[in-house]
Amino acid sequence: MARVNGTIKRVMNGYGFVASEGGTEYFFHQSACSGVRFDELREGQAVTFDEGEGPKGPRAENVTLKDTTSS
């Protein structure tokens, strides 16, 4: 499955929401962060994630900061 590009929309107490480039909003739990601490995430940051499905709708899994460095 391909990684999805998105943007952090909201970060709350232990969970948050990320919007894909296509506009779908995904829930994510702090345990879904990979390579970044949950408390380092800020609204507007670019991320990549795997699509999943939770009991209440789309879920982001393996959320990582998108590499924005240019070589």
N, CA, C and O of each residue as an XYZ file, in Angstrom:
284
protein
N       0.840     -1.179      0.000
C       0.000      0.000      0.000
C       0.890      1.248      0.000
O       1.873      1.317      0.738
N       0.547      2.206     -0.810
C       1.336      3.430     -0.934
C       1.114      4.343      0.266
O       0.045      4.358      0.875
N       2.137      5.088      0.578
C       2.032      6.088      1.639
C       1.169      7.246      1.139
O       1.137      7.539     -0.056
N       0.477      7.891      2.060
C      -0.397      9.015      1.744
C       0.240     10.287      2.292
O       0.742     10.297      3.416
N       0.223     11.357      1.504
C       0.709     12.660      1.959
C      -0.438     13.420      2.590
O      -1.575     13.351      2.124
N      -0.130     14.150      3.659
C      -1.173     14.923      4.316
C      -0.603     16.038      5.164
O       0.605     16.275      5.185
N      -1.501     16.720      5.866
C      -1.151     17.851      6.719
C      -1.853     17.690      8.061
O      -3.038     17.360      8.115
N      -1.116     17.926      9.144
C      -1.716     17.879     10.476
C      -2.753     18.989     10.581
O      -2.444     20.158     10.349
N      -3.974     18.626     10.929
C      -5.060     19.600     11.072
C      -5.271     20.000     12.525
O      -5.397     21.185     12.834
N      -5.309     19.018     13.415
C      -5.511     19.302     14.835
C      -4.723     18.297     15.656
O      -4.645     17.118     15.312
N      -4.136     18.783     16.753
C      -3.451     17.926     17.710
C      -4.100     18.174     19.068
O      -4.165     19.309     19.539
N      -4.571     17.112     19.681
C      -5.272     17.222     20.960
C      -4.561     16.368     22.000
O      -3.421     15.957     21.785
N      -5.199     16.102     23.093
C      -4.607     15.346     24.184
C      -4.538     13.855     23.848
O      -5.461     13.100     24.153
N      -3.437     13.439     23.216
C      -3.243     12.029     22.915
C      -3.726     11.568     21.558
O      -3.568     10.398     21.210
N      -4.310     12.463     20.786
C      -4.776     12.093     19.453
C      -4.845     13.338     18.575
O      -4.675     14.460     19.054
N      -5.097     13.126     17.288
C      -5.203     14.259     16.383
C      -5.875     13.855     15.086
O      -6.382     12.744     14.935
N      -5.859     14.800     14.153
C      -6.460     14.580     12.843
C      -5.516     15.098     11.774
O      -4.881     16.140     11.934
N      -5.436     14.349     10.680
C      -4.608     14.726      9.544
C      -5.489     14.684      8.301
O      -6.329     13.795      8.160
N      -5.297     15.642      7.402
C      -6.056     15.682      6.149
C      -5.141     15.259      5.010
O      -4.017     15.747      4.891
N      -5.626     14.351      4.177
C      -4.860     13.928      3.006
C      -4.905     15.025      1.952
O      -5.708     15.954      2.046
N      -4.037     14.913      0.946
C      -4.047     15.883     -0.152
C      -5.389     15.862     -0.876
O      -5.788     16.865     -1.470
N      -6.085     14.735     -0.833
C      -7.395     14.616     -1.466
C      -8.534     15.170     -0.623
O      -9.675     15.224     -1.082
N      -8.235     15.585      0.615
C      -9.235     16.209      1.464
C      -9.878     15.308      2.507
O     -10.654     15.784      3.335
N      -9.569     14.009      2.481
C     -10.124     13.107      3.488
C      -9.445     13.364      4.825
O      -8.225     13.514      4.882
N     -10.225     13.416      5.900
C      -9.673     13.629      7.231
C      -9.559     12.296      7.957
O     -10.507     11.512      7.989
N      -8.384     12.048      8.542
C      -8.075     10.801      9.229
C      -7.796     11.072     10.701
O      -7.103     12.032     11.039
N      -8.329     10.237     11.564
C      -8.015     10.240     12.986
C      -6.672      9.555     13.174
O      -6.354      8.626     12.432
N      -5.870      9.988     14.150
C      -4.705      9.207     14.551
C      -4.497      9.320     16.052
O      -4.748     10.365     16.653
N      -4.036      8.234     16.642
C      -3.720      8.167     18.066
C      -2.227      8.414     18.221
O      -1.453      8.163     17.298
N      -1.823      8.906     19.385
C      -0.406      9.184     19.599
C       0.473      7.954     19.380
O       1.641      8.096     19.018
N      -0.059      6.761     19.588
C       0.717      5.534     19.376
C       0.956      5.248     17.894
O       1.748      4.365     17.564
N       0.285      5.979     16.989
C       0.456      5.778     15.546
C       1.640      6.560     14.990
O       1.941      6.453     13.802
N       2.323      7.351     15.834
C       3.468      8.146     15.374
C       4.690      7.250     15.238
O       4.935      6.386     16.080
N       5.447      7.460     14.181
C       6.632      6.662     13.910
C       7.790      7.589     13.557
O       7.727      8.317     12.566
N       8.843      7.565     14.364
C      10.010      8.399     14.083
C       9.853      9.843     14.521
O      10.730     10.668     14.264
N       8.760     10.155     15.172
C       8.514     11.500     15.702
C       7.688     11.343     16.980
O       6.793     10.502     17.060
N       8.007     12.167     17.969
C       7.211     12.137     19.195
C       5.910     12.896     18.966
O       5.891     13.931     18.298
N       4.840     12.379     19.518
C       3.528     12.995     19.345
C       3.546     14.462     19.766
O       2.943     15.305     19.102
N       4.232     14.770     20.859
C       4.231     16.149     21.361
C       5.057     17.106     20.503
O       5.082     18.306     20.774
N       5.731     16.596     19.477
C       6.470     17.447     18.536
C       5.608     17.860     17.340
O       6.000     18.739     16.573
N       4.451     17.242     17.175
C       3.588     17.540     16.032
C       2.858     18.863     16.223
O       2.396     19.182     17.318
N       2.763     19.623     15.140
C       2.090     20.924     15.150
C       1.150     21.021     13.956
O       1.390     20.411     12.914
N       0.084     21.788     14.116
C      -0.843     22.020     13.013
C      -0.091     22.599     11.823
O       0.768     23.467     11.980
N      -0.423     22.111     10.631
C       0.192     22.597      9.407
C       1.410     21.816      8.950
O       1.873     22.014      7.827
N       1.950     20.925      9.793
C       3.116     20.145      9.387
C       2.738     19.114      8.331
O       1.661     18.519      8.378
N       3.646     18.916      7.378
C       3.455     17.907      6.339
C       3.871     16.545      6.890
O       4.926     16.412      7.510
N       3.040     15.546      6.658
C       3.306     14.191      7.125
C       2.985     13.189      6.022
O       2.334     13.517      5.031
N       3.451     11.974      6.216
C       3.027     10.844      5.397
C       2.490      9.791      6.353
O       2.880      9.742      7.520
N       1.592      8.947      5.854
C       0.990      7.935      6.709
C       0.403      6.819      5.863
O       0.245      6.945      4.649
N       0.083      5.725      6.537
C      -0.613      4.604      5.913
C      -2.101      4.747      6.209
O      -2.490      5.121      7.315
N      -2.922      4.449      5.218
C      -4.375      4.497      5.406
C      -4.847      3.272      6.172
O      -4.390      2.154      5.933
N      -5.757      3.502      7.085
C      -6.379      2.414      7.817
C      -7.840      2.747      8.048
O      -8.306      3.829      7.691
N      -8.548      1.821      8.639
C      -9.961      2.039      8.935
C     -10.183      1.715     10.402
O      -9.864      0.618     10.861
N     -10.730      2.669     11.127
C     -11.055      2.476     12.532
C     -12.544      2.265     12.697
O     -13.286      2.289     11.716
N     -12.992      2.059     13.930
C     -14.411      1.820     14.174
C     -15.302      3.011     13.817
O     -16.498      2.847     13.576
N     -14.712      4.214     13.784
C     -15.509      5.409     13.482
C     -15.137      6.065     12.159
O     -15.597      7.168     11.864
N     -14.305      5.392     11.356
C     -13.950      5.966     10.060
C     -12.466      5.861      9.759
O     -11.758      5.067     10.378
N     -11.986      6.669      8.797
C     -10.591      6.592      8.362
C      -9.613      6.854      9.505
O      -9.822      7.736     10.338
N      -8.539      6.063      9.521
C      -7.519      6.181     10.552
C      -6.146      6.249      9.882
O      -5.866      5.498      8.948
N      -5.293      7.157     10.367
C      -3.913      7.254      9.892
C      -3.031      6.388     10.786
O      -3.134      6.436     12.012
N      -2.168      5.601     10.162
C      -1.253      4.725     10.883
C       0.165      5.020     10.427
O       0.374      5.474      9.302
N       1.140      4.766     11.288
C       2.556      4.997     10.969
C       2.788      6.427     10.476
O       3.378      6.635      9.416
N       2.323      7.402     11.246
C       2.444      8.815     10.887
C       3.890      9.270     11.075
O       4.454      9.131     12.161
N       4.485      9.812     10.013
C       5.853     10.333     10.075
C       5.894     11.722      9.447
O       5.091     12.044      8.571
N       6.839     12.538      9.908
C       7.022     13.842      9.287
C       7.532     13.638      7.875
O       8.376     12.776      7.632
N       7.029     14.419      6.958
C       7.468     14.343      5.566
C       8.837     14.988      5.467
O       9.066     16.060      6.027
N       9.740     14.343      4.760
C      11.090     14.877      4.574
C      11.013     16.084      3.653
O      10.708     15.951      2.468
N      11.289     17.259      4.201
C      11.212     18.488      3.410
C      12.587     19.028      3.062
O      12.704     20.137      2.541
N      13.646     18.245      3.350
C      14.991     18.695      3.004
C      15.231     18.472      1.524
O      14.782     17.475      0.957
N      15.930     19.390      0.906
C      16.255     19.228     -0.517
C      17.737     18.964     -0.652
O      18.546     19.548      0.069
N      18.095     18.089     -1.567
C      19.493     17.708     -1.748
C      20.151     18.564     -2.789
O      21.335     18.387     -3.076
